[in-house]
Amino acid sequence: MSNITPSLGSGFLSFNKMPPRVHIASDDPSFDSSLISLLRSEGFSTSYIPLLPPKGSSKIDLTPLRHIADDLEIGESYALLAFGAAATAALDFYASPQPHVCALVAYYPTAIANPKAIFPPSLQVLTHLAASQSFAPAWTSYTYGAGAEPGFAEADLDEYDAVAASLSWSRTLAVLRRAFKQDASVELEGVREAHKRAGFGGSAAEVVRNMTTGSEAPPEVIYLPTLTGGVGQRDLFVFYRDYFLGALPPSAKLKLLSRTIGSDRVVDEFVLSFKHTAQIPWLLPGVPPSQKQVSFPLVSVVTVRGGKLAQENVYWDQAGVLVQVGLLDPKVVPGSWKEKGVERLPVVGVEQARKAGGIGNVESNGLLGGWEERRKGDPGVKVDLPERPKQAKSGA
């Protein structure tokens, strides 16, 4: 992989006639190519620059950085992603103004010569640090905990951490889009809406057609409470064809409550309502129709890569659904827990959907013992609340 050459991105973003240029720098001649492929899939023209010390020296040769913008014209810019020792060198080099550079993302630099460095205002700077690194730079940085080590973003290393890599990628992508003045919100919403249309009224072929195809990172859809869904287009085709499409009763209604759009994710909050007149394998596997009315909030987190759906995680409170279909009675408490004073299970049913959707007057804290008495105030305890500031007189 040391002979990685520039390639035009084929992603769904096409903001300029020439794709934005992103370079990756590392002191590893065999740098992992999957990140380069990921950048290209997002529409960036990406190339790899090895930053190595000359023979017999321990200091990195910065000559490639000094000439990186030689062929750029007025108005054109580039971004640099640097890793390890190359990140250390790049942070030092770009502290002085350099032509055409718009973003610098440093992954786990081995050292930071000047943590209080002030970069040119036109340069977006971001640093990703491992938990073992105690640097505290003055510019924007994130530290990835839970055992993340330098190398966590490179899939070909033993230190690779999928969670830290994914989170750092989202932040890197956000910086790149700001630097190149891109707004991907419309495209991200388009991917999300296409997936919803296909999943609730199309065919299994339409669903998987909107998903990524890479064998290194196959698409994944998972409905967490029931662990249904699949990984890879083949399994997802079977899942949608045989267990999802057409499974909801005709009475089903999906109401969108909110939508949050990030650099590569769309988070939707819904309320799903229906009369349980048919089996729903992905929601209530093995449960026959109860003829009960069901309504509950759920959250969908869709991750987009290169204009295709790469992952969807869906969450809801399964206990609340089981209460509504009659499979779970909050008043039925196991004997051993009754002996400990538990009077009912700490679960609720349709009240969740009503509260989330702002339907009716649903009181909070109904499961908290003594809530009404406490909120009215204990006459034996004086609570000093801050006084409301007096309004200034007119003309004051």
ABEGO torsion letter per residue (X at the ends): XAABBBBBBABABBABABBBBBBBBBABAABBAAAAAAAAAAGBBBBBBBBBBBBGBABBBAAAAAAAAAABBBGBBBBBBBBEAAAAAAAAAAABBBBGBABBBBBGBABBABAABBBBAABBBBBBBBAABABBBABBBBBBBGGBBBGAABAABAABBAAAAAAAAAAAAAAAAAAAGBBAAAAAAAAAAAAAAAAAABBAAAAAAABBABAABBBBBBBAAAGBEEBEAAAAAAAAAAAABGABBAABBBBBABBBBBAABBBBBBBBBBBBABBBAAABBGBBBAGBBBBBBBBBBBBBBGGBBABBBBBBBAAAAAAAAGABBAABBBAAAAAAGBABBBBBBAAAAAAAAGBEBBBBGAABBGAAAAAAEBAABBBBBBBBBBBBBBGX
